[in-house]
Amino acid sequence: MTGADRGTSSGGAAWPALPLEAWADTYATLHRWVQIAGKVRLRQTPWVNHSWHATLYVTPIGLTTSPIPYGGRAFEIVFDFLHHELSVACNDGGRSAFALEPQTVAAFYRRLMEAMAALGLHVDIDKRPNEMADAIPFDQDHVHTSYDREYATRFWQVLVQVDRVLKAFRAEFVGKCSPVHLFWGGLDLAVTRFSGRPAPAHPGGIPNLPDWVTREAYSHEVSSCGFWPGGGPISYPAFYAYGYPEPPGLAEARVVPTGAFYSADLREFILPYHIVREADAPDAALGTFLRSTYEAVADLGKWDRAALERSRDPRPR
């Protein structure tokens, strides 16, 4: 690899290079592994509005489901991208783990179920991937087998930085707002602000995702943003932002920084990751994108911004 591939830039090691073509196979495999863990949480956790009960969260070592209820017990599934290990830990002290290494999705599924069973945890999940056109059941998927440690770690390192900036952005909003969380359907880290008004029924149509789930998720007006490793018409990692319902004129709105654009294919604003990574101040570059896209949605959608936003930290100085 060249120096550029290894992440030398204004962003430095904190914002490593993540070219999609370099880890596409690992991305496809890891995406399915993460869905399996997410579906365990989905099955065991009471339904929360907009599917917030099913997401994963960024940690200092990787990704976690957070505590999952199991009768009177609780357990957690953790992807450790520093030591490349998948662990299941219970509140009674039990723990099982296995290595994150090249293996089929079917093998990963079997090993996770065995690790859970060793702790007396028996959870039956829907084995079909969501939001994927090629939805091979997990226990039958012998196609996706790749795991490149370096790129799995880079992906997590990017999530750590994005998680931090999104949380600062979230803090500026006092209206209803989601946590910063990883949706395993699209493998995107996101945060969503709400105007407080109901939205028209979403048309649905997302591959291998029931329309009622999508409609419940978009039951109210939103301005949403996040980070995505890329795919389809966007063949590179990128930040995205959109409004639902999309207010008239949004596609023509001016957003910053330079390089951000509106994708007619996705009906979203896109900011290529490399623009943030190579900026003199990556946090500020990303922040301008998050704020300018939100302001476009809120202004054109006639949100009550004075009631929904705050300009300073309320803690005494």
N, C-alpha and C positions, 0 to 999 in steps of 0.2 A: 504493500500500500504506500501511497505517497503521503507526504506530511499533511496535505490538505485532507486526505481521507481519514487520517488519524485524529483530526480535530483541532489542529492549530489554527486559530483565528482570533478575532477580537473577543469572541465569546469564550475562548480557551476551552479547557477540559470540562467546564461546567455546562457548556452547550455543545456537545460533541456532534460531529458529522453523522448523519443517519440516512445515506442515500438508499432509496427503496430497493433499487436493483441489487444492492450488495447483500441484503438480508431478506429478500422476498420469501424465500423458502422457510427460513426461521420464523418470520412474521406470520406466515400462514399456519404453521404448526403451533406456535405459541398462542395465537389467537384462539385456536380450538381448545388448547389446554385451559386457558383462562375462562373460556365459556363453561367448561365442565365444572370448575370451582364455583363460578357464578351461579350456575344452575342448582348447585347444592344449597347455596344461600337462598336462592329464589324459592326452592321447594320448602324450606324450613321456616321462613320468616313471614310474619303477617304482612299482608299487602299494604304498602304505603303509596300515597298519591304519586303519580307519574313514574312508577316503577323504581322509586328511590330505595326501596328495600332490597334490591337485587344487585346493586353496584359494588365495585371494589374501590379500595382507597390506597393512595401512595403512602409508603412508609420509608424510614431511613435505610431500609435494606431491600425493599421491593414493593410488593403488593399484598394486601390483606383483604379477606372477606369481612373483617371485624367479627365480634362474637356472634355465633349462630346458635339459636336455642335448639335444644334436643331434650324434650321433657323438662326435668329439673336440672339438667346439665347445660353447659355451653361449650362450644368448641370454635376454633378458628383455623382457617386454611391460609397459609402464608407462602408466597413465592419469594424466595430469597435469591436475589440476583447478584449478591456479593459472593455468596458461598455456593450458589447454584444448587439449591436444595428446595424441595417442596415439603412442608411440614404440616401436620395436623396436631394441634395441642388442645387439651381439655382442661376445664377448670378444676378437675379432680387430680391433676398432675400427670395424666397420661399423655404420651407423645409418640407419634410415628412420623417417619420421614424417609424420603428417598431422593436420589440425585436427579437434578435436571440435566439431562444429557440427550444426545440423539436417540430417539425412540419413536415408534408410531403413536398416533393418537390413541389407537386401541390399547397399546401397552400402557400409556399414561393413564387412561381411564381405569384399566384393571388395577394398576398399582395404587391409584388414589382410593378406589373402593376397598382394596385390601388393607390399606393403611387405616382407613376409617373403621373397617370391620374389626380390626385388631383392638380398637378402642371401644367396641360395642356401639358403633355408630353405623346405622344401616339406613341409607337414603336412596330412594329410587328416583332418578331424574329422567326428564325427557331427553333422549339421546340424540336428537336431531339438532344440529347447529342452527342458530337464528341469524337472520340478516345475511345469509350467504346463499348464492345460487346453487353451488355444489354441496348440498347438505347431506354428506355421507354420515350416517349414524356413527357416533364416537366409537362404539365398541366394534365397528366394522371398518374403521378408517385405517388402512395400512398404506395409504398414499403419502400422507404428510408425516415426515420423519426427521426433519432438520432441527438442530439446535446449535447455533453459533454463540458461544458464551460471550464473546466480545460485543456482538450486536444486541444480544438480550440485555446486557449491562448498559450499553449506550442508550437503548430505548428507555430503560428505567431512569437513567441519569437525566434524560430530557424531561421525563415526567416529573421528576423532583423539582426542576426549575420551573416548569409550567405550573405545577401545583402551587408553588409559592407565589407566583405572580397572579394567578387566578384568585387566590385567597385574598390578596391585597385588593384586587378589583372588586371582589364580592363585598368586602367590608365597606365600600362606599355606598351601598344600597341598603335601605331600611325597609323596603317592601318585601313581599314574599320572594324568597330566593332559595334555590337548591343548594345543597353542599357542593363542594368541588369533588367530583367523583368520576370513576372510570366506568363507562358503559361498555360491558363486554360484548354486546351485540355488534357494535362498530369498532370496538377497541379504541374509543376516543375519550380523552379526559375533558370534562365539560363543566360549565356552571351556567345556570339559567335564571334569569330575572323575569318577574311576572308583573304585568300592569295591574292586575286585580280584576280584569274584566273577562267574562266568558269568551271563548273563541268558537268560530264555526267548526262543524265536524270535520276532522282531518280526512282526506281522501284515502289514506292508507296505501296499500300496494307495495309495502316493503317486503322483499323476498323472505319467505319463511318466518314471518312475524304476523300473528293474528291482527287483523285490522282493529279489533276492539282495544288491544293494548296500545296501539298508536293513538287512537282517538282519546283514550283516557290520559295518555301522556301529554297530549296537546289540547286538553279541555279548556285551557285558559290562555290568553295572549302571552306570548313569550318573546324575549330577546335572549338568544342563546349563543354561546361561543365556546371554543375549545381547541384542542390539538388532536390531530389525526395523522397516522404514519403515511397515509396516501393510498391511492388505488383508483382504478377506473380512469376517468378523465383527468384526474390529478395524480400524475405519476411521480410524486415526490411528497415528503412530509410537509404538512402545512397547518396553519391556524385557520379557523373558519369562524364565521359569525352570520347569523340570520335572524329574521323575525317571522313569527307565525301568529296570525296571518300576515303575509307580506304586505306592508302598506304601499299604496300607490306611489310610484316615483323612487322606490328604494334602489332599484338597479342603477339609477342615474346619480345617486347620492355620492358626494365627494368624501372619500375616507383616506386616512393616512396609516402608515408611512408610504412613501413612493414604492411601488411594486405591488401594493394591495389592489385587488380587482374584484369585480362581480362576475361569478361564473354562471352563465345562463344554463349550463347543464345541471348544476347542483342547486341553483337559485340561492346561492350563498356568497358572501364575501370571502375571499381567499387571500391569505398572506403566506407566501412560501417560507418555510422554516429557515432556509439559508439566509434570508434577509435579516431576520432577528439574530441569528447566530453570528453573522458577520458584522453586525452593528457595533459602533463604539460603546453603546450602552444598551445591551439587549433588553433589559427590563423596561427601559423607557420606550424602546421601539415597539415592543409588544403592547405596552400599556396604551400607547397612542392608537393602535389598531382596535383594542378592546373598547376604548371609550368612544372613538369616532364612529364605530359601527353601531354601538348601543345608542348613541345620540341620534344617529340617522333613523333607526327604528323608532325610538321614543318620540322624536319630534314629528316625523311623518305620520306616526300612529296616534299622535295627540295624547300621549301618556301624561299623567299628572306628575311631572318630574319634581316639582317643589315638595310634594308629599312623599316621594319615593326615594330621594337621594339625601345624602348628608355630605358636608364638605370637610369635616374634621373629626379626629378621634375625640370622643366625648370624655375620655379620662382626664382628671385634673392634672395640670402640668406642675 
